Amino acid sequence: MKIDILTLFPNMFDGFLKESIIGRAIKERKVEVNIYNIRNYSNDPHKKVDDYPFGGGKGMVLMPQPIFDAVKDLKKPDSFVILTTPQGEVYNQKKAYELKSKKHIIIICGHYEGFDERIRTLADLELSLGDFILTGGEIASMAITDSIVRLLDGVIKEESHLNDSFSDCLLDYPVYTRPVDYNGLKVPDVLLSGHHANINKWRHQEQIRRTKERRPDLLGDD
């Protein structure tokens, strides 16, 4: 898989691309991630990429020309273009699984007070992390990239992400490690029993209990 990210702030990605699972996946060529500075596609002599909105209003708006030219330069027949915006579909684990099958993803990071409406015509999908506002789409693009890359074959053990929260519309079960008793807080006896059927049953029950308590919306109307 290849992921190309269009941004006004490429330096924000330096640590993200070098550390932890993402850095290792890139080094092992499980994924290719490229960062492109939108300003490099500007036709303006001063590399200007924003302007005031028609009709008035506060803030600056991303102009269409640099982003249209960037997408035209990068896009291939199998490319899938994502636009990060608070108005987009709320991202979730199901969508991450869908996106991991794409061969080439282009992510456009929104910024300032928004972007020229015509930029939306470039996108196959508009995504939001939730009902809150970020200063730009860079953090959102990192979150989307991270959630997809960890699902790719050979990046982490498959059983690790199959048991993740949301993989079956339930939150994950509680986990414990040594010591058995820490300041009076004890590991449940069932986890020390060695009885795998009982352990699996307990874990599933805990998933349901935790989901009912914390995210009942995931359970629907059942």
N, C-alpha and C positions, 0 to 999 in steps of 0.2 A: 504494500500500500504506500501511496505517496500523499502527503498532506501539505498543501501550500497555504500559507497564512499571509493575508494582506493587512498591513498595519502602518500606522504613523509612528509607532514607537518600537522599532525592532529590538532595541537593547533590553526591553522588558523580558525577552525570551531567553537571555543568555543562560541563566541558571536553570531554567525549566528544561532546556534541551540537553543539559549536561549531567544532571543529577538523577539518582534513583532509577526506577524502572524505565522511564522514558529514555534517559541517557544510554542505558544498557541496550534497549531495543534498537536504538539508532546505531550504536556501535556494532551490534550483531546483524545489522541490515534486515531487521524484521520490518522496519518502516523507514521511510525517508520523509523528513520534515524540513521544509524550506520556509524562510521568513523573507518577505518582500516588502520593501519600503514603498508605500503608495506615492510618496513624493518623487520617487525616481521616474514615475510615469507622467508627471505633470508637464504640460506644454508651456507653462508659465515660466518666464526667465528666472523668477525668484522661487520656483518650485511651489507656488501657492496651490493649495488643494481645497480651500474653503472660501465661502463668500457669504454675504448677508442674504437672508431669505426674502424673496419677493413678498410684498404685502406687509412687511415690517415684522417685528418680533425680536426677542432677545437671542443673543448667541449667534454662532456661525454654523453653517451647514456644509457638509462635504459635497463638493462639486462632482458631477457625473464623469467628466472627461478622464481624469486619472484612473478611476476605478474601472470604467468601461475598457480602457486601453490595457490595463493590467490583466483583467479577466480574459480579454481577447488574446493576449500574449501567452497566457498559461493554459487556457482551456483546450482540452482534447475531446474526442468523441465520447470517451467514457468518464469525463469529469462530472462531478456533482458539486454544485455551488451552494454554500451555506452563508446566510447573512445573520450576524448576531444583532438582535434588536429586542428591546423590552416588549415589543408588540408581537413577537414571534410565538410559536408553539412552545410550551414549557417542556424543557428537555427532561428525559428520564432514561432509565436503564433499558427499557424496551427499544427506544430510539437508538441507543448506543449499539445494541445488537444488530439493528438494521443497518446502521452506517458502517459497521466493521466489514461488511461484504463489498463495499465500494472500493474500486481500484485507485481512484484519484479524487480527493476532496480538496476544494478551494474554500477557505473561510475568509470572509470579508469582515474585518473588525470595524464596527461603527464607532463614531466619536463625535465630540462637540455636542451641539443641540440636536443632532440627527444627520440625515443624509438626504440628498435630493431624491424625491419620490421615484424618479425614473431608474434609480439604482436597483430598486426591488425587482425590476424585470429581468435582472441577471440571475436571480436566486432560484434554485430548485426548492429550497427550504429556508424558512426564517425560524431562528431558534432563540429562546430566552432561558436564562437560568432560573427565573422566578419573578415574583412581583416586587422587584426592587430595582434601583437604578445604580449602575456602575459609571465610573468616569469614562469608560470606553469598553470596547469589545475584547480587549486583549485577555483579560482574566477569563472571560467566558470562553474564548477560543482555546485557552490552555486547558480548561476543565473539560471541554468537549474532546479535545485531542487526547488527553490523559485517559478519559473513560473509554475511548475507542481502542487506543493502542494496547491497553492492558488485556483486551479481549482477543487480540490477534494470536494466532497459533504460535506457540513457543515462547511467548513473552512471559507469562506466568503459568503455573500449573492450572490446567483446566478446572480441576475440582475447587480451586480457590475462588474463581469467579462464578462457578455454578452455584456455590453456596452463599454468594453475596446477598446483602439486603436487596430487595426488589426483584431478584431473579425469578422468584415465584410469587410475586405480589405480597410477600411477607418480609418483615424486618428480620435481620439475622438474630440467631440465638445467642445467649450470653456465653462467653468463653472465660476460662480461668487458667492460671499457671501456678507454679510454686511461689510461696509456700502454701500448704493446705490451709493453714490458719494464719491470717495476718491481722493482728490487733483485734481478734475476736470475730473477724469476718471470714467465714469458712467456705470452702469449696463444697458444693452440693454432693452428698454421698453417692448419688447415682453415677457421677462422673468418675468416681474412684472404684466403682464396682467391677469394671472390666466386662460388663454385660452389654454388648454393643446394641442389641435390639432395644433394651431399656433406655440406653443412652440416646439412640436415635428417636425413640418415642418422646423422651423428655425434651429433646431439642426442638422437635416439631411443636410440641405443646407450648414451649416457651416462645417460639416464633409467633404463634397465634395470640398468646397472651400479650406479648409486647406490642404486637401490631394493633390489637384492640385498644390498648392503653394509649399508645403514642400516635398511631396513624390509622384510625378506624376507616378513613376514606379509602384506603387501599383494599379494604374487604368488600367494598360495594354495598349492595342492599341485602346480601345474604345474611 
